[in-house]
Amino acid sequence: MKSTQLMKRSNNALNTLKIALNSSCLIVAIPTQVKAASINILNHSFEGPEAPLAFNREFFTTNIDDWTVNSNAAVVFNPTASQNNTGLNTYFSQSLPDGLQTLAISSGDISQELAVTLQANTKYTLGVFVGRRNNVSFSGYNIELLAGNTVLASNNSITPAPGTFTKENVYYTSSDNDPLIGQSLGIRLSSDGIQTNFDNVTLEATAVPEPLTILGAVTAISFGTIFKRKVAKDKPKK
């Protein structure tokens, strides 16, 4: 008799769980951890072209592969070679974040349109190392993530210590009805004066579960816990 009553109560609890989930049209699957995907950025650490010797002491060039330059004073240069040539620690007190060359902008900006478009329900993380030379004051900068001609997000909040680089991140999360979905993503780096350095530009995209999926998982776990407790409660004691 007790066994029959226990089975009936367990079936009732299970039916309650099924009805709750079906009536709310929630997705029961628990979201798994989603890894970030790296988006390709051409010449991301400004290694191209190789900077030649100029002015008998500095290795730099105004050519910048794969980037659109909107500045009269934007160059890629090799500070280590330049420092060795002068014999002075003129520029930086540490190695560059990536490679042998860095970007330096004294005014204006450079940009790159990427070969990917803005996707729905995706978190984007743009990372750029911002450098401050030892021998000049820090004038300020801006880092922008674009969709077409629209600025999705920007950041200019850090001030590196003299002679160092500090990483700056820019974040943007799209929704499922973002009006800019399908627009080409882009990056723009700018400096307010003499001289901001940039290096090792990265962009990562991470899929974001839809709110209903998360709510469904939480609801399923909650009902499952209640069901488990009810069954344990109804189980006859020995």
C-alpha positions in Angstrom: 0.0 0.0 0.0 2.8 2.4 1.0 4.6 1.5 -2.2 1.6 2.3 -4.3 1.1 5.7 -2.6 4.7 6.6 -3.1 4.5 5.8 -6.8 1.4 8.0 -7.2 3.0 10.9 -5.4 6.2 10.6 -7.5 4.1 10.5 -10.7 2.2 13.6 -9.5 5.4 15.5 -8.9 6.8 14.5 -12.2 3.6 15.5 -14.0 3.7 18.9 -12.2 7.3 19.4 -13.5 6.3 18.5 -17.1 3.3 20.8 -17.1 5.3 23.8 -15.7 8.0 23.4 -18.3 5.6 22.9 -21.2 3.3 25.7 -20.3 6.1 28.2 -20.0 7.8 27.1 -23.3 11.2 27.2 -21.6 14.3 25.5 -22.9 15.4 23.0 -20.4 18.9 22.4 -21.6 21.6 23.8 -19.3 23.9 26.2 -21.2 27.4 24.9 -21.5 30.4 27.2 -21.2 31.1 28.9 -24.5 34.7 29.6 -25.5 35.7 32.9 -27.1 36.6 32.8 -30.7 39.5 35.0 -32.0 38.7 37.3 -34.9 41.5 37.8 -37.4 43.1 41.2 -37.5 45.6 41.8 -40.3 49.0 43.2 -39.1 47.7 43.2 -35.6 51.0 44.1 -34.0 52.2 46.4 -36.7 55.1 44.3 -37.9 54.6 45.2 -41.5 56.4 46.7 -43.3 59.8 46.4 -41.6 60.8 49.8 -40.6 64.0 51.1 -42.3 66.6 53.3 -40.7 65.7 57.0 -41.0 67.4 60.2 -39.7 70.5 58.1 -38.8 69.0 56.9 -35.5 65.4 55.8 -35.8 63.9 52.9 -37.6 60.4 53.9 -38.8 58.1 54.2 -41.8 54.9 56.0 -42.5 53.6 52.9 -44.5 51.3 50.7 -42.4 50.2 47.4 -44.0 46.5 46.6 -44.0 45.4 49.8 -42.1 43.8 52.9 -43.4 45.7 56.0 -42.2 43.9 59.2 -41.5 46.9 61.1 -40.0 49.9 63.0 -41.2 51.9 61.6 -38.3 51.3 57.9 -37.9 54.2 55.5 -38.2 55.3 52.0 -37.3 58.8 51.8 -35.8 61.3 49.6 -34.0 62.2 51.3 -30.7 64.7 48.7 -29.7 66.8 49.2 -32.9 66.4 53.0 -32.5 67.5 52.8 -28.9 70.5 50.7 -29.7 71.5 53.2 -32.4 71.3 56.2 -30.0 72.7 54.3 -27.0 69.9 55.7 -24.8 66.7 54.2 -23.4 64.8 56.9 -25.2 61.4 55.3 -25.7 60.4 52.4 -23.5 61.7 50.7 -20.3 60.3 47.3 -21.3 59.9 45.0 -24.3 57.0 45.6 -26.6 53.8 43.5 -25.9 54.2 41.6 -29.2 56.9 41.6 -31.9 59.6 44.2 -32.7 57.5 47.1 -33.9 54.8 49.3 -32.5 52.4 51.9 -33.9 52.9 55.5 -33.0 50.3 58.2 -33.7 50.9 61.9 -33.0 47.5 63.1 -34.2 44.6 61.6 -36.3 43.7 58.0 -36.5 44.1 54.7 -38.3 41.4 52.1 -38.9 40.8 48.6 -40.3 37.5 47.1 -41.6 37.4 43.4 -40.7 36.3 40.5 -42.8 33.5 39.6 -40.4 30.1 41.2 -39.5 28.3 41.9 -36.3 26.4 38.8 -35.1 23.4 38.6 -32.7 23.7 37.7 -29.1 27.5 38.0 -29.1 29.9 39.6 -26.6 32.9 41.3 -28.3 36.1 42.1 -26.5 38.6 44.4 -28.2 42.0 44.5 -26.6 44.8 46.9 -27.4 48.0 47.7 -25.6 48.5 51.4 -25.1 52.0 52.7 -24.7 53.6 55.9 -23.3 57.1 57.0 -24.3 59.6 57.9 -21.7 60.6 61.2 -23.4 57.2 62.8 -24.3 54.1 63.7 -22.3 51.0 61.6 -22.7 48.4 63.4 -24.7 45.5 60.9 -24.7 43.9 58.5 -27.2 40.8 56.6 -28.1 40.1 53.0 -29.1 36.8 52.3 -30.9 34.9 49.2 -32.1 32.8 49.9 -35.1 29.9 48.3 -37.1 30.0 50.0 -40.4 30.3 53.7 -39.6 28.7 53.4 -36.2 30.8 53.4 -33.0 29.6 50.4 -30.9 31.9 51.1 -28.0 35.1 53.0 -27.1 37.5 53.4 -24.2 40.3 55.9 -23.3 40.4 55.5 -19.6 44.0 54.4 -18.8 47.2 56.4 -18.5 50.2 54.1 -18.7 53.3 54.8 -16.6 56.2 56.4 -18.6 58.0 53.9 -20.7 55.4 51.2 -20.4 52.4 49.6 -22.1 49.0 48.8 -20.5 46.2 46.8 -22.0 42.9 48.6 -22.6 39.7 46.6 -23.3 36.6 47.7 -25.1 33.4 45.6 -24.7 30.1 45.4 -26.7 27.3 42.8 -26.4 24.8 42.6 -29.2 21.2 41.5 -28.8 19.0 39.3 -31.1 17.4 42.4 -32.6 20.4 44.7 -32.8 19.8 47.0 -35.8 23.5 46.8 -36.8 23.6 43.0 -37.3 25.2 42.2 -40.6 27.4 45.4 -40.6 31.1 44.9 -41.1 33.1 45.2 -37.8 36.0 47.6 -37.7 38.6 49.0 -35.4 39.8 52.6 -35.1 42.8 53.8 -33.0 43.4 57.6 -32.5 45.7 59.9 -30.6 45.0 63.4 -29.4 48.6 64.6 -29.8 52.2 63.6 -29.3 52.5 60.6 -29.1 50.4 57.5 -28.3 51.7 54.1 -29.1 49.6 51.0 -29.8 50.5 47.3 -30.1 49.0 43.8 -30.2 45.4 44.4 -31.2 43.0 41.5 -30.5 39.3 40.9 -30.9 37.3 38.0 -29.4 33.7 37.0 -29.9 31.7 34.9 -27.4 28.2 33.7 -28.0 25.7 34.8 -25.3 22.9 32.4 -24.4 19.4 33.9 -24.8 17.7 35.0 -21.5 14.9 32.3 -22.0 17.5 29.6 -22.2 19.1 30.6 -18.9 15.6 31.0 -17.3 14.6 27.6 -18.5 17.7 26.0 -17.1 17.2 27.7 -13.7 13.5 26.7 -13.7 14.4 23.1 -14.6 17.0 22.9 -11.8 14.5 24.4 -9.3 11.7 22.0 -10.2 14.1 19.1 -10.2 15.3 20.0 -6.7 11.7 20.2 -5.4 10.9 16.9 -7.1 13.9 15.2 -5.6 13.1 16.5 -2.1 9.4 15.5 -2.4 10.4 11.9 -3.4 12.8 11.7 -0.6 10.1 13.0 1.8 7.5 10.5 0.6 9.9 7.6 0.7 8.9 5.3 3.6 11.3 5.2 6.5 12.7 1.8 7.4 
